[in-house]
Amino acid sequence: MNSGIYAALSGSIAAMKRMDVISNNLANVNTPGFKKDKMLFESMLAGATNPPAVPQAATADPILQKENIFVDYTAGSVAQTGNTLDLSIDGDGFFVVQTPQGQAYTRQGNFRLAADGTLVTADGFSVMGQNGPIRIQGSHVEVDAKGVVMVDGSAAGTISTVDFPKPYNLTKVSSAQFIPTNPEAAPLAATGSISQGQLEGSNVETITEMVQMIETNRYFDTCQRVIKGFDDMAGKAANELGKL
């Protein structure tokens, strides 16, 4: 089999993976604090230091592609909501939340109150303060730029915000929550300030993602035509050479 067909197959597989990434981004365009994924491709020529993933052919080694998916941590647009429990971070940093698997970090600030008055995320995870979960018992809630929570004029705790060395080495564990890839990585103090009554949205740009989806679909179609071309050549060679 002509080794060129493997390059086309590699391109088709890469296009399908990229389409999955784009589809997930578009599905979360309205998810507060969502950080979009991006995919890069590294072209590699198979050889002695990079053995091909397919059998050697008499022609040149097939060109392979290695995909690399990473998270774009660019801040999303901020919208005023007027909800006293909606918080956003202006600058670098993450809110700390307690999940069943341990602490996670997020910029998704659409918080709410649990039945016992604990401040929780939309998923029901406790929002951590410097001395444990934040509990609110009262009607008038104010949060200042440093995260100090005042309830009816009395301090109820300070919301914890942390950051990590850049470039971030974090793993996405849900649509808007992250954990350090290295479990031993120690968080740093966040430099961003907290704003009350506003919410950071997704950083997904719908038009850009739609354009990339069209480009990916066309690329996939091109790879399919190339594969069909190689298949037609192989069939024609087998049929016509067999008559000689």
Backbone bond lengths (Angstrom), bond angles and torsions (degrees), N, CA, C in turn:
res aa  C-N    CA-C-N  psi(-1)  N-CA   C-N-CA  omega(-1)  CA-C   N-CA-C  phi
1 M - - - 1.467 - - 1.521 109.34 -
2 N 1.310 116.09 137.70 1.460 121.35 179.78 1.528 109.16 -61.47
3 S 1.330 115.67 129.58 1.464 118.92 -176.70 1.525 112.52 -66.15
4 G 1.331 117.30 -18.07 1.464 119.36 179.28 1.507 113.31 -62.51
5 I 1.330 117.06 -25.59 1.455 119.48 -179.39 1.523 111.42 -66.39
6 Y 1.337 116.70 -27.34 1.457 119.81 179.70 1.531 111.39 -68.92
7 A 1.314 116.86 -34.39 1.460 119.72 176.54 1.521 110.19 -64.40
8 A 1.345 116.89 -41.21 1.460 120.54 178.81 1.527 110.99 -66.64
9 L 1.334 116.66 -40.56 1.458 120.29 177.15 1.525 111.04 -63.20
10 S 1.343 115.68 -41.20 1.460 120.33 177.64 1.520 110.39 -60.55
11 G 1.342 116.13 -41.55 1.453 120.24 178.41 1.511 112.58 -64.14
12 S 1.329 117.18 -38.67 1.467 121.10 178.86 1.518 111.18 -64.42
13 I 1.334 116.37 -44.06 1.463 120.39 179.66 1.527 110.36 -64.01
14 A 1.343 115.87 -41.89 1.469 120.06 179.34 1.525 110.71 -63.13
15 A 1.331 116.94 -39.24 1.461 120.75 179.87 1.523 110.77 -64.58
16 M 1.320 117.33 -39.81 1.464 120.18 178.78 1.526 111.34 -65.51
17 K 1.341 116.62 -39.43 1.461 119.77 178.26 1.526 110.71 -66.25
18 R 1.321 115.60 -40.22 1.466 118.69 179.52 1.523 110.63 -66.86
19 M 1.327 117.04 -35.88 1.461 120.44 178.21 1.525 110.29 -64.29
20 D 1.327 117.21 -36.76 1.470 120.49 176.87 1.525 110.94 -62.46
21 V 1.335 116.29 -42.17 1.469 120.85 179.85 1.527 110.29 -64.59
22 I 1.312 116.92 -46.47 1.467 120.82 -179.41 1.523 110.76 -63.23
23 S 1.322 116.97 -42.26 1.466 121.01 -179.95 1.525 110.93 -61.71
24 N 1.336 116.70 -41.26 1.462 120.18 178.79 1.523 110.92 -66.11
25 N 1.323 117.32 -38.55 1.464 120.47 176.96 1.527 110.78 -61.21
26 L 1.327 116.51 -47.14 1.464 120.30 -178.87 1.521 111.64 -65.51
27 A 1.334 116.73 -33.92 1.466 119.95 179.47 1.524 111.76 -66.87
28 N 1.347 116.91 -22.42 1.468 121.35 -177.99 1.519 112.83 -110.11
29 V 1.322 116.70 21.97 1.463 119.64 -177.32 1.534 111.63 -63.06
30 N 1.338 117.36 -25.98 1.466 121.10 179.81 1.520 112.85 -106.09
31 T 1.337 117.60 12.17 1.464 121.29 178.57 1.520 110.01 -85.13
32 P 1.339 119.53 116.92 1.473 120.77 -179.82 1.527 111.45 -57.53
33 G 1.324 115.74 136.32 1.460 120.97 175.53 1.504 115.47 73.54
34 F 1.344 118.30 4.72 1.468 119.94 -178.75 1.524 110.40 -69.54
35 K 1.330 116.57 139.11 1.460 122.75 176.75 1.524 108.53 -113.33
36 K 1.308 115.98 122.27 1.459 120.26 -174.34 1.520 111.87 -70.32
37 D 1.322 113.94 153.67 1.460 121.47 175.13 1.518 109.21 -96.51
38 K 1.313 114.77 150.26 1.465 121.20 175.57 1.525 108.45 -130.16
39 M 1.316 115.31 154.28 1.455 119.98 179.71 1.526 109.24 -126.19
40 L 1.315 114.89 129.87 1.456 121.43 174.74 1.514 108.65 -115.39
41 F 1.314 116.04 154.11 1.452 120.61 179.48 1.516 109.51 -120.85
42 E 1.312 114.42 138.74 1.462 121.24 177.62 1.521 107.92 -115.01
43 S 1.314 116.35 115.21 1.458 120.02 179.39 1.520 109.60 -80.33
44 M 1.315 116.49 136.27 1.454 121.25 -177.75 1.528 108.72 -136.64
45 L 1.310 116.04 139.00 1.453 120.55 175.49 1.521 108.58 -97.34
46 A 1.314 115.78 118.53 1.459 119.64 -177.21 1.521 110.15 -61.86
47 G 1.314 115.43 142.03 1.454 120.31 -179.83 1.508 110.63 -168.74
48 A 1.312 116.68 -155.98 1.466 121.23 -176.26 1.526 111.57 -64.82
49 T 1.356 116.33 -40.79 1.464 118.74 -178.91 1.512 112.17 -83.84
50 N 1.320 117.09 -14.01 1.462 121.85 179.94 1.522 108.41 -136.07
51 P 1.330 117.97 80.97 1.466 120.63 -175.64 1.518 111.88 -57.20
52 P 1.320 117.27 139.00 1.461 119.87 -179.85 1.516 111.62 -67.16
53 A 1.332 115.34 150.22 1.460 120.45 -179.98 1.519 111.76 -85.00
54 V 1.328 116.86 -0.25 1.462 121.73 -179.74 1.520 108.15 -125.70
55 P 1.328 118.94 162.71 1.471 120.35 -179.82 1.520 112.43 -59.33
56 Q 1.314 116.24 146.07 1.450 121.00 178.35 1.521 110.42 -62.50
57 A 1.301 116.10 142.27 1.460 121.22 177.97 1.516 108.94 -115.48
58 A 1.317 115.75 168.26 1.459 119.88 179.77 1.518 110.68 -71.28
59 T 1.327 116.27 -24.38 1.462 120.72 179.43 1.518 109.48 -87.04
60 A 1.329 116.03 -167.67 1.465 120.29 -178.78 1.522 110.16 -64.05
61 D 1.334 114.91 151.51 1.458 119.54 178.48 1.524 109.99 -60.58
62 P 1.319 117.80 146.21 1.469 120.04 -178.98 1.518 111.69 -69.43
63 I 1.309 115.77 150.12 1.458 121.43 176.19 1.519 108.56 -84.76
64 L 1.318 116.96 129.17 1.449 122.18 -179.72 1.519 109.50 -107.91
65 Q 1.316 116.01 162.22 1.451 121.39 176.63 1.511 109.41 -129.21
66 K 1.304 115.92 137.78 1.460 121.52 177.55 1.517 108.22 -117.43
67 E 1.342 115.86 118.88 1.459 119.16 -177.70 1.521 110.82 -87.44
68 N 1.310 116.37 150.70 1.455 123.02 179.56 1.520 107.87 -135.80
69 I 1.326 116.47 113.09 1.460 121.23 -179.69 1.527 108.50 -98.42
70 F 1.317 116.40 129.70 1.459 119.89 178.26 1.525 109.56 -137.82
71 V 1.324 115.48 162.94 1.459 122.16 -177.24 1.528 109.50 -97.49
72 D 1.319 115.98 134.60 1.460 122.02 174.73 1.531 107.50 -91.94
73 Y 1.332 116.66 112.09 1.460 120.96 -175.43 1.527 113.09 -91.19
74 T 1.315 117.44 14.48 1.460 120.12 177.14 1.523 110.25 -56.86
75 A 1.323 116.56 138.45 1.463 120.02 -179.13 1.524 110.52 -66.77
76 G 1.325 115.72 142.35 1.449 120.57 175.83 1.522 110.53 -82.89
77 S 1.307 116.27 172.45 1.463 120.82 178.72 1.530 109.68 -69.72
78 V 1.315 116.08 147.48 1.463 122.25 -178.21 1.524 109.09 -105.37
79 A 1.330 115.93 133.18 1.461 121.38 -179.63 1.523 109.73 -122.72
80 Q 1.328 115.75 139.47 1.454 120.82 175.87 1.522 109.25 -75.20
81 T 1.337 116.54 130.20 1.460 120.97 -179.75 1.523 112.61 -115.72
82 G 1.329 117.09 -26.78 1.452 120.55 -177.45 1.516 113.63 79.68
83 N 1.331 116.83 -4.61 1.469 121.18 178.26 1.527 108.75 -80.73
84 T 1.331 116.77 124.15 1.469 119.88 -175.56 1.522 112.89 -65.40
85 L 1.330 118.06 -19.78 1.463 120.64 -179.05 1.525 112.28 -97.27
86 D 1.318 117.86 1.95 1.465 121.64 173.99 1.522 108.38 -87.88
87 L 1.333 116.03 123.69 1.455 121.10 -177.53 1.523 109.55 -128.86
88 S 1.315 116.08 147.72 1.463 121.37 175.01 1.519 108.84 -134.45
89 I 1.323 115.09 157.99 1.462 121.16 178.40 1.515 108.55 -107.34
90 D 1.314 115.86 119.54 1.460 121.33 177.61 1.520 108.12 -91.16
91 G 1.334 116.62 99.63 1.455 121.71 -176.22 1.516 110.48 116.47
92 D 1.326 115.13 -158.78 1.462 120.38 -176.60 1.523 111.15 -84.33
93 G 1.325 114.79 143.64 1.453 119.44 175.66 1.514 112.27 143.70
94 F 1.336 115.11 168.04 1.459 123.04 179.89 1.525 108.80 -139.03
95 F 1.336 115.52 147.51 1.460 120.18 168.49 1.525 108.11 -75.38
96 V 1.331 115.64 150.80 1.467 120.90 178.40 1.528 108.17 -103.70
97 V 1.319 116.93 127.61 1.464 121.34 178.49 1.521 109.51 -126.41
98 Q 1.318 115.34 150.53 1.458 121.25 -179.77 1.524 109.73 -101.37
99 T 1.332 116.64 118.41 1.458 122.05 178.91 1.530 108.78 -112.19
100 P 1.328 118.32 167.68 1.471 119.44 176.77 1.514 113.44 -59.27
101 Q 1.345 117.86 -24.01 1.465 121.54 179.81 1.519 112.58 -91.88
102 G 1.335 117.72 -0.67 1.461 120.94 -177.76 1.513 110.63 123.16
103 Q 1.311 116.33 -169.55 1.451 120.24 -178.32 1.526 111.40 -75.76
104 A 1.326 114.74 140.99 1.451 122.01 175.58 1.524 107.48 -130.62
105 Y 1.331 115.77 170.04 1.455 120.67 -172.92 1.528 109.01 -131.96
106 T 1.328 115.33 139.39 1.454 119.56 -174.09 1.520 111.22 -151.86
107 R 1.331 115.60 159.79 1.457 121.29 170.99 1.528 110.15 -112.58
108 Q 1.308 115.56 11.75 1.462 121.73 178.75 1.523 108.24 -82.78
109 G 1.321 116.51 106.16 1.462 120.41 -170.59 1.511 115.84 -107.02
110 N 1.325 119.09 19.36 1.471 120.21 177.33 1.529 109.38 -83.92
111 F 1.341 114.32 77.25 1.453 120.74 -175.45 1.532 111.37 -84.47
112 R 1.325 115.21 166.37 1.465 122.31 177.57 1.522 108.04 -149.73
113 L 1.335 115.88 175.14 1.459 120.49 179.95 1.523 110.09 -103.78
114 A 1.342 115.89 134.47 1.452 121.04 173.37 1.524 108.83 -77.98
115 A 1.321 116.53 174.79 1.466 120.75 -177.13 1.524 112.32 -59.49
116 D 1.338 116.79 -31.37 1.473 120.02 -178.65 1.519 112.82 -91.89
117 G 1.345 117.25 8.04 1.462 120.86 178.38 1.511 114.55 89.71
118 T 1.338 117.92 2.79 1.458 120.54 178.82 1.525 110.11 -73.96
119 L 1.320 116.33 136.02 1.459 121.41 176.68 1.524 108.39 -76.10
120 V 1.323 116.48 121.40 1.464 120.64 -175.37 1.519 110.12 -130.82
121 T 1.340 114.99 164.98 1.462 121.16 176.62 1.521 109.55 -79.97
122 A 1.330 116.10 177.77 1.461 120.67 177.43 1.518 111.18 -62.29
123 D 1.345 116.78 -24.46 1.473 121.43 178.64 1.517 112.76 -88.59
124 G 1.337 117.52 -1.97 1.457 120.81 178.20 1.512 115.03 91.05
125 F 1.349 118.44 11.09 1.462 121.46 179.17 1.526 110.19 -88.62
126 S 1.317 116.61 140.48 1.463 121.43 -177.41 1.520 111.91 -66.21
127 V 1.325 115.47 135.84 1.461 121.30 173.59 1.524 107.41 -84.73
128 M 1.309 116.41 124.99 1.461 120.31 -173.10 1.523 111.77 -87.21
129 G 1.321 114.12 139.62 1.447 121.62 171.50 1.512 109.73 -105.66
130 Q 1.298 116.65 -177.65 1.462 119.75 -179.17 1.523 111.81 -67.51
131 N 1.331 117.34 -21.61 1.467 121.08 -179.97 1.525 111.81 -121.98
132 G 1.320 116.23 28.27 1.454 119.55 179.68 1.513 111.79 114.91
133 P 1.334 118.27 -170.93 1.468 121.64 -179.15 1.528 111.66 -58.72
134 I 1.326 115.86 148.23 1.456 122.37 177.99 1.523 109.00 -86.44
135 R 1.335 116.77 124.69 1.459 120.77 177.31 1.523 109.35 -118.29
136 I 1.323 114.71 132.35 1.467 121.17 -175.33 1.521 108.97 -118.18
137 Q 1.299 115.88 118.22 1.459 122.52 176.32 1.527 107.19 -123.92
138 G 1.299 116.01 94.64 1.456 120.51 -177.89 1.510 110.20 161.69
139 S 1.334 115.99 -174.24 1.464 120.09 -174.87 1.520 113.38 -112.82
140 H 1.329 117.48 -35.24 1.462 120.38 -175.96 1.530 109.58 -102.54
141 V 1.337 116.72 113.30 1.463 121.76 -175.72 1.525 109.75 -115.36
142 E 1.319 115.11 129.96 1.455 121.33 175.75 1.529 108.84 -129.00
143 V 1.339 115.93 138.06 1.469 121.80 177.82 1.523 107.36 -126.58
144 D 1.334 116.41 123.61 1.462 118.21 -179.06 1.527 110.65 -90.14
145 A 1.323 115.74 -178.05 1.465 121.38 -174.46 1.526 112.57 -64.33
146 K 1.324 117.90 -23.81 1.464 121.38 179.62 1.529 112.38 -91.65
147 G 1.321 117.19 1.30 1.456 120.55 177.87 1.510 114.88 90.74
148 V 1.335 118.20 6.01 1.455 120.94 178.91 1.526 108.82 -71.43
149 V 1.324 116.11 125.23 1.462 121.75 -177.95 1.530 108.96 -99.39
150 M 1.322 116.11 121.77 1.460 121.93 177.34 1.519 108.36 -111.44
151 V 1.332 116.59 126.48 1.461 122.31 178.81 1.527 108.88 -118.78
152 D 1.331 115.28 113.91 1.467 121.37 -177.44 1.526 111.25 52.28
153 G 1.340 115.72 37.92 1.459 121.36 176.26 1.516 115.31 88.35
154 S 1.333 118.15 -4.27 1.462 120.83 179.93 1.521 110.31 -113.04
155 A 1.336 116.08 143.12 1.464 120.79 -178.99 1.526 110.18 -71.08
156 A 1.338 115.22 131.47 1.466 120.57 179.74 1.520 111.74 -112.69
157 G 1.316 117.27 1.25 1.456 120.58 179.85 1.517 110.98 135.71
158 T 1.311 115.24 176.98 1.460 121.93 179.46 1.518 108.90 -126.72
159 I 1.313 117.01 122.49 1.457 121.71 -178.84 1.523 109.62 -67.87
160 S 1.319 116.22 131.28 1.466 121.35 -179.61 1.522 110.38 -81.69
161 T 1.313 115.98 134.17 1.460 122.50 170.83 1.521 107.63 -131.43
162 V 1.315 116.39 135.40 1.461 121.12 -177.92 1.528 109.04 -132.87
163 D 1.304 115.16 169.80 1.447 121.42 177.04 1.527 108.19 -140.32
164 F 1.324 116.24 174.79 1.463 122.07 179.83 1.518 109.07 -136.42
165 P 1.334 116.69 157.27 1.471 118.97 178.23 1.523 111.16 -58.93
166 K 1.327 114.52 146.19 1.468 120.11 178.12 1.524 109.60 -101.42
167 P 1.320 117.08 149.52 1.471 126.88 -2.36 1.516 111.25 -68.06
168 Y 1.326 115.83 143.51 1.453 120.57 -177.01 1.527 111.46 -60.07
169 N 1.320 114.94 134.14 1.460 121.27 174.89 1.522 107.14 -115.30
170 L 1.351 114.69 71.16 1.451 122.08 -175.23 1.519 110.32 -118.65
171 T 1.318 115.09 156.00 1.460 122.03 177.41 1.520 108.92 -114.05
172 K 1.314 116.40 129.90 1.459 120.49 178.98 1.525 108.73 -78.46
173 V 1.347 116.23 124.03 1.464 120.62 -178.29 1.525 112.34 -109.27
174 S 1.314 117.26 -9.52 1.460 122.53 174.08 1.512 106.42 -156.67
175 S 1.322 116.68 -170.58 1.462 118.90 -176.44 1.522 112.65 -61.11
176 A 1.334 117.94 -29.20 1.470 119.01 -176.57 1.523 112.79 -143.19
177 Q 1.323 118.61 18.77 1.456 121.63 178.95 1.519 110.27 -118.64
178 F 1.336 114.29 145.47 1.455 120.70 -176.82 1.524 109.77 -133.35
179 I 1.335 114.28 155.72 1.462 121.27 170.71 1.528 107.22 -134.47
180 P 1.330 118.65 153.68 1.473 120.00 177.69 1.529 110.79 -63.39
181 T 1.313 116.53 136.90 1.460 120.40 176.25 1.523 110.41 -62.71
182 N 1.326 115.22 -37.17 1.465 120.81 174.30 1.528 108.37 -94.99
183 P 1.338 118.65 110.86 1.468 120.66 -176.56 1.525 113.76 -58.07
184 E 1.336 117.36 -21.35 1.456 120.51 -178.25 1.527 112.75 -89.36
185 A 1.328 117.25 -0.09 1.463 120.21 -179.48 1.523 110.03 -66.90
186 A 1.326 115.86 129.49 1.463 121.00 -178.08 1.527 109.88 -94.44
187 P 1.316 118.54 128.82 1.466 120.44 178.19 1.518 111.86 -68.90
188 L 1.320 114.96 154.84 1.453 122.13 178.36 1.525 109.49 -107.83
189 A 1.308 115.89 167.02 1.462 119.82 176.17 1.530 109.03 -69.64
190 A 1.316 116.44 136.27 1.465 120.83 -179.81 1.521 110.25 -77.13
191 T 1.316 115.96 145.63 1.464 121.02 178.27 1.522 112.42 -98.10
192 G 1.329 116.54 -14.16 1.458 119.90 -178.93 1.520 111.79 -76.14
193 S 1.323 115.60 158.02 1.462 121.67 178.33 1.524 109.57 -107.05
194 I 1.325 115.56 156.14 1.462 121.41 -177.33 1.525 109.65 -96.40
195 S 1.323 115.09 137.58 1.460 121.42 176.38 1.516 108.76 -119.69
196 Q 1.316 116.52 135.02 1.461 121.85 -178.18 1.527 110.67 -96.66
197 G 1.325 115.92 147.65 1.455 120.33 176.60 1.508 114.71 79.90
198 Q 1.313 117.31 14.88 1.455 120.56 176.00 1.517 109.96 -143.61
199 L 1.319 115.92 160.44 1.454 121.14 -170.20 1.518 110.16 -137.18
200 E 1.347 115.30 134.22 1.464 120.14 174.85 1.523 109.57 -82.77
201 G 1.311 115.98 126.39 1.452 120.17 -179.60 1.517 112.16 -88.78
202 S 1.314 115.41 -172.58 1.460 121.67 177.11 1.526 109.60 -68.67
203 N 1.339 116.49 151.23 1.466 119.62 176.15 1.526 111.78 -95.46
204 V 1.332 116.27 16.22 1.464 121.29 178.11 1.525 109.52 -77.74
205 E 1.323 116.45 129.33 1.466 122.11 175.20 1.526 107.53 -100.09
206 T 1.320 116.02 110.18 1.462 121.27 -172.06 1.521 112.38 -57.88
207 I 1.318 117.22 -46.09 1.466 120.19 -176.75 1.521 110.70 -63.42
208 T 1.340 116.27 -44.03 1.464 120.36 179.48 1.519 111.13 -60.85
209 E 1.336 116.40 -43.76 1.463 120.02 -179.68 1.526 111.39 -65.84
210 M 1.333 117.03 -37.68 1.464 119.90 179.45 1.523 110.90 -66.46
211 V 1.342 116.46 -39.47 1.467 120.22 177.18 1.528 110.14 -63.04
212 Q 1.335 116.68 -43.38 1.462 120.09 178.67 1.523 111.45 -65.34
213 M 1.322 117.09 -33.62 1.460 119.90 177.19 1.523 110.97 -64.93
214 I 1.334 117.08 -42.21 1.465 121.03 178.36 1.529 110.09 -64.30
215 E 1.353 116.10 -44.34 1.462 120.05 179.31 1.527 110.73 -61.05
216 T 1.328 116.86 -43.19 1.463 120.94 -178.99 1.521 111.23 -65.35
217 N 1.327 116.04 -40.22 1.462 119.84 179.13 1.531 111.39 -63.52
218 R 1.332 116.41 -40.89 1.460 120.12 178.35 1.522 111.16 -67.85
219 Y 1.317 116.43 -38.79 1.464 120.59 177.45 1.522 110.59 -62.28
220 F 1.342 115.93 -42.52 1.460 120.12 178.66 1.539 110.35 -62.09
221 D 1.326 116.38 -43.26 1.464 120.00 178.91 1.531 111.20 -61.25
222 T 1.346 115.59 -39.36 1.461 119.27 178.80 1.520 111.28 -63.84
223 C 1.329 116.65 -43.53 1.465 120.38 178.26 1.524 110.93 -61.62
224 Q 1.331 116.41 -38.51 1.460 119.65 179.46 1.525 111.33 -65.34
225 R 1.337 116.60 -38.23 1.468 119.67 177.91 1.526 110.95 -66.93
226 V 1.329 116.43 -37.48 1.465 120.04 177.37 1.528 110.26 -63.70
227 I 1.331 116.19 -45.17 1.466 120.21 178.67 1.529 110.27 -59.91
228 K 1.334 116.70 -43.75 1.460 120.23 179.33 1.526 111.11 -63.68
229 G 1.352 115.56 -36.99 1.462 119.33 178.22 1.517 112.00 -61.94
230 F 1.346 115.90 -45.43 1.465 119.89 177.72 1.528 110.95 -63.40
231 D 1.334 116.15 -39.71 1.462 119.98 -179.69 1.530 110.90 -65.50
232 D 1.337 115.96 -40.04 1.467 120.13 178.25 1.525 110.99 -65.07
233 M 1.349 116.26 -40.29 1.462 119.63 179.07 1.522 110.98 -63.71
234 A 1.346 115.20 -41.98 1.466 118.90 -179.80 1.527 110.68 -64.65
235 G 1.344 115.98 -41.44 1.456 119.20 179.07 1.513 112.66 -66.31
236 K 1.337 116.33 -40.33 1.465 120.53 179.78 1.524 110.37 -66.37
237 A 1.331 116.45 -41.69 1.468 119.94 179.19 1.519 110.79 -62.91
238 A 1.312 116.74 -42.20 1.460 120.05 -178.26 1.534 110.87 -66.74
239 N 1.328 116.68 -40.69 1.451 120.33 -177.00 1.519 112.37 -73.15
240 E 1.352 116.21 -44.43 1.463 119.13 -175.39 1.516 111.95 -78.23
241 L 1.355 116.96 -39.31 1.458 118.18 178.95 1.522 110.59 -67.39
242 G 1.331 116.52 -28.10 1.442 119.36 -179.86 1.518 113.15 -68.44
243 K 1.354 116.89 -18.47 1.461 120.86 179.84 1.528 112.18 -84.37
244 L 1.340 115.70 -15.37 1.480 118.66 -176.73 1.514 110.45 -79.28
